[in-house]
Amino acid sequence: MTPAVRLRDVHKRYGRRSVLAGISLDIAAGARLGLIGPAASGKTVLCKLVCGLERPDQGDIDVLGQPLADKHEAELGPLRRRIGMLFQSPALFDFLSVEGNVAFPLEQRGELLAGDIAARVADRLRAVGLAGSEAKRTSELSGGMKKRVGIARATVADAELVIYDEPTAGLDPVTTQKIYDLMAADHARTRATVLAVSSDVTALAGFVDEIAFLYRGQILYRGPARTIADAPDPIVRQFVRGELDGPLDEHHAPRP
């Protein structure tokens, strides 16, 4: 079966800095892959490449059966409508209400009546604990509330591929668990392919099937999420311990 996401020898540089140095990665349709790694290791860049928001300097990327190479921006629109995206900054539209932000992907698809869109939006906002906030402007929201609106928007259209970049950053433990419960329930219902990035390795491991460790521009390790703390690679174990107990030691610190 063709993977939902396939990267082959993908490189990305910004000036003299190499961020991704020959990434090859497959994500099977319906699978949930977690991505971890030190700060500034290229996790967000990889997510943006998969969405076509960035272009690789070298290598091939196929998403949902479509090669991204040489696609113009207009050609990427239909593909992006099949992808739910949540990045570290929720990137909400400040000219729209909460309801308008969450409804936006559904309105772009043009497949539902207004009443059906309103019902779907209300359901999503209730699921992330924001029922009654439909009319609020984004300027009235806290950072945590904006993150939850972003999650509602990323999941409202039942996308075939959902990308979560730090979905629970800045949220308290109770809300974090609610968000992961929501993400798990969505996956059980839609069987979408999921790529999830998180600094909370423990919470992430409870949601995804496998975890890949991005280090110095390459996938250093990939294995079952439930055994990530016992990974055979010592750098992976050090990173996981560092996330829980302190920073990576200098010997394993990423290159600038």
C-alpha positions as CSV (number, residue, x, y, z in Angstrom):
1,M,0.0,0.0,0.0
2,T,1.3,3.5,-0.9
3,P,2.2,5.5,2.2
4,A,0.2,8.6,3.0
5,V,3.4,10.5,3.4
6,R,6.8,9.7,1.8
7,L,10.0,11.7,2.0
8,R,13.1,10.6,0.1
9,D,16.5,12.1,0.7
10,V,15.0,15.5,1.6
11,H,17.4,18.4,2.3
12,K,16.6,21.9,3.5
13,R,19.0,24.7,4.2
14,Y,18.6,28.3,5.4
15,G,21.7,30.2,4.3
16,R,24.7,28.2,5.5
17,R,22.6,26.3,8.1
18,S,21.6,22.8,7.2
19,V,18.3,21.9,8.9
20,L,17.4,18.7,7.2
21,A,20.2,16.5,5.8
22,G,18.8,13.6,3.8
23,I,15.5,12.8,5.5
24,S,13.8,9.6,4.3
25,L,10.5,8.8,6.0
26,D,7.3,6.9,5.3
27,I,4.0,7.2,7.2
28,A,1.4,4.5,6.4
29,A,-2.2,5.6,5.7
30,G,-4.1,5.7,9.0
31,A,-0.9,5.5,11.2
32,R,0.0,7.9,14.0
33,L,3.7,9.0,14.0
34,G,5.2,11.1,16.7
35,L,8.2,13.3,16.0
36,I,10.6,14.4,18.7
37,G,14.0,16.1,18.9
38,P,15.9,18.9,20.4
39,A,14.8,22.5,19.9
40,A,15.6,23.9,16.4
41,S,16.2,20.4,15.0
42,G,13.9,20.9,12.1
43,K,10.6,19.4,13.3
44,T,8.4,22.3,12.3
45,V,10.3,22.6,9.0
46,L,9.6,19.0,8.2
47,C,5.9,19.5,8.9
48,K,5.8,22.6,6.6
49,L,7.5,20.6,3.8
50,V,4.8,17.9,4.1
51,C,2.1,20.6,3.7
52,G,3.9,22.3,0.8
53,L,4.3,25.5,2.8
54,E,8.1,25.1,2.3
55,R,10.0,23.5,-0.6
56,P,13.0,21.2,-0.2
57,D,16.3,22.1,-1.7
58,Q,16.8,18.4,-2.7
59,G,14.7,15.3,-2.5
60,D,11.2,14.1,-3.2
61,I,8.0,14.4,-1.1
62,D,4.7,12.6,-1.9
63,V,1.6,13.4,0.2
64,L,-1.7,11.5,-0.2
65,G,-0.6,10.0,-3.4
66,Q,0.6,13.3,-5.0
67,P,4.2,14.4,-5.6
68,L,4.8,17.9,-4.4
69,A,7.8,18.6,-6.7
70,D,7.2,21.5,-9.1
71,K,3.6,22.0,-8.0
72,H,2.6,25.6,-8.2
73,E,0.8,27.3,-5.3
74,A,-2.6,27.1,-7.0
75,E,-2.1,23.4,-7.5
76,L,-1.4,22.9,-3.8
77,G,-4.8,24.3,-2.7
78,P,-6.9,21.2,-3.3
79,L,-4.3,19.0,-1.5
80,R,-4.1,21.3,1.5
81,R,-7.9,21.1,1.9
82,R,-7.3,17.4,2.6
83,I,-4.8,18.2,5.4
84,G,-5.6,19.6,8.9
85,M,-2.7,21.7,10.2
86,L,-1.9,23.0,13.6
87,F,1.4,24.8,14.0
88,Q,3.1,26.1,17.2
89,S,1.5,29.5,16.5
90,P,-2.2,28.8,15.8
91,A,-2.2,31.5,13.1
92,L,-5.8,32.4,13.7
93,F,-7.5,35.1,11.6
94,D,-7.9,38.2,13.7
95,F,-10.7,39.5,11.5
96,L,-12.8,36.5,12.2
97,S,-14.6,35.3,15.4
98,V,-13.8,32.0,17.0
99,E,-16.7,30.5,15.2
100,G,-15.5,31.9,11.9
101,N,-12.0,30.6,12.4
102,V,-13.1,27.1,13.1
103,A,-15.7,27.2,10.2
104,F,-13.1,28.4,7.7
105,P,-11.9,24.9,6.4
106,L,-15.5,23.7,6.0
107,E,-16.4,26.9,4.1
108,Q,-13.4,26.5,1.8
109,R,-14.6,23.0,0.9
110,G,-18.1,24.2,0.0
111,E,-19.7,20.8,0.8
112,L,-22.0,21.6,3.7
113,L,-24.9,23.9,4.3
114,A,-24.5,26.8,6.7
115,G,-26.6,25.0,9.4
116,D,-24.5,21.9,9.2
117,I,-21.3,23.9,9.4
118,A,-22.6,25.7,12.5
119,A,-23.4,22.4,14.1
120,R,-20.0,20.9,13.3
121,V,-18.2,24.0,14.7
122,A,-20.3,24.0,17.9
123,D,-19.4,20.3,18.4
124,R,-15.7,21.0,18.0
125,L,-15.7,23.9,20.3
126,R,-17.5,21.9,22.9
127,A,-15.0,19.1,22.6
128,V,-12.0,21.5,23.3
129,G,-13.8,23.2,26.2
130,L,-14.7,26.5,24.4
131,A,-18.5,26.2,24.2
132,G,-20.0,29.7,24.4
133,S,-17.0,31.3,22.9
134,E,-18.2,31.3,19.4
135,A,-18.6,35.1,19.1
136,K,-15.3,36.1,20.8
137,R,-12.5,37.7,18.8
138,T,-9.1,36.2,18.8
139,S,-7.8,39.3,20.7
140,E,-9.9,38.3,23.6
141,L,-8.4,34.8,23.9
142,S,-5.5,33.6,26.1
143,G,-2.7,31.7,24.6
144,G,-4.1,28.4,25.7
145,M,-7.6,29.2,24.3
146,K,-6.0,30.1,20.9
147,K,-4.3,26.8,20.9
148,R,-7.6,25.0,21.5
149,V,-9.3,27.0,18.7
150,G,-6.4,26.0,16.4
151,I,-7.0,22.3,17.3
152,A,-10.7,22.7,16.6
153,R,-10.0,24.2,13.2
154,A,-7.5,21.5,12.3
155,T,-9.9,18.7,13.1
156,V,-13.3,20.1,12.1
157,A,-13.2,19.0,8.4
158,D,-12.2,15.3,9.1
159,A,-9.0,15.7,7.1
160,E,-7.2,12.7,5.6
161,L,-3.9,13.9,7.1
162,V,-3.6,15.8,10.3
163,I,-0.4,17.5,11.4
164,Y,-0.1,18.6,15.0
165,D,2.9,20.8,15.9
166,E,3.1,21.1,19.7
167,P,-0.7,20.7,20.2
168,T,-0.6,21.1,24.0
169,A,2.3,23.6,24.5
170,G,1.3,26.1,27.2
171,L,-1.7,24.1,28.4
172,D,-2.1,22.7,31.9
173,P,-2.0,19.0,32.5
174,V,-5.8,18.5,32.8
175,T,-6.4,20.3,29.5
176,T,-3.4,18.5,27.9
177,Q,-5.0,15.2,28.6
178,K,-8.4,16.4,27.3
179,I,-6.8,17.5,24.1
180,Y,-5.0,14.1,23.6
181,D,-8.3,12.3,24.4
182,L,-10.0,14.4,21.7
183,M,-7.2,13.7,19.2
184,A,-7.5,9.9,20.0
185,A,-11.3,10.0,19.6
186,D,-10.9,11.8,16.3
187,H,-8.5,9.3,15.0
188,A,-10.7,6.4,16.1
189,R,-13.6,8.0,14.2
190,T,-11.8,9.1,11.0
191,R,-8.7,6.9,10.8
192,A,-6.8,9.8,9.4
193,T,-3.0,9.7,9.1
194,V,-1.4,11.7,11.9
195,L,2.0,13.4,12.2
196,A,2.4,14.9,15.7
197,V,5.3,16.9,17.2
198,S,5.5,17.4,20.9
199,S,8.0,18.3,23.6
200,D,5.9,16.3,26.1
201,V,7.3,12.9,25.2
202,T,5.2,11.0,27.8
203,A,1.9,12.5,26.6
204,L,2.8,12.0,23.0
205,A,3.8,8.3,23.5
206,G,0.4,7.7,24.9
207,F,-1.2,8.8,21.7
208,V,1.0,7.8,18.7
209,D,1.9,4.3,17.5
210,E,5.6,5.1,16.7
211,I,8.0,7.8,17.5
212,A,10.8,9.1,15.2
213,F,13.7,11.1,16.7
214,L,15.1,13.9,14.6
215,Y,18.7,14.8,15.4
216,R,21.2,16.9,13.5
217,G,19.1,16.9,10.4
218,Q,18.4,13.2,10.2
219,I,16.0,10.6,11.6
220,L,18.3,8.9,14.1
221,Y,15.7,6.5,15.5
222,R,12.2,5.2,14.8
223,G,10.4,2.7,17.0
224,P,7.4,1.8,19.1
225,A,6.1,4.7,21.2
226,R,5.5,2.6,24.3
227,T,9.2,1.6,24.5
228,I,10.8,5.0,23.6
229,A,12.4,5.3,27.0
230,D,14.2,2.0,26.4
231,A,15.4,2.8,22.9
232,P,18.7,1.1,22.0
233,D,20.3,4.3,20.9
234,P,21.9,6.1,23.9
235,I,21.3,9.6,22.4
236,V,17.5,8.8,22.2
237,R,17.5,7.6,25.8
238,Q,19.5,10.7,26.9
239,F,17.0,13.0,25.1
240,V,14.0,11.3,26.7
241,R,15.6,11.5,30.1
242,G,16.5,15.1,29.4
243,E,12.9,16.0,28.6
244,L,11.8,14.5,31.9
245,D,14.7,15.4,34.2
246,G,16.9,18.1,32.6
247,P,18.6,19.2,29.4
248,L,20.7,17.0,27.1
249,D,24.4,16.9,28.2
250,E,26.9,18.9,26.2
251,H,28.3,15.9,24.5
252,H,24.9,15.2,22.8
253,A,23.9,18.8,22.3
254,P,22.8,19.6,18.7
255,R,25.2,21.5,16.5
256,P,24.4,25.2,16.1
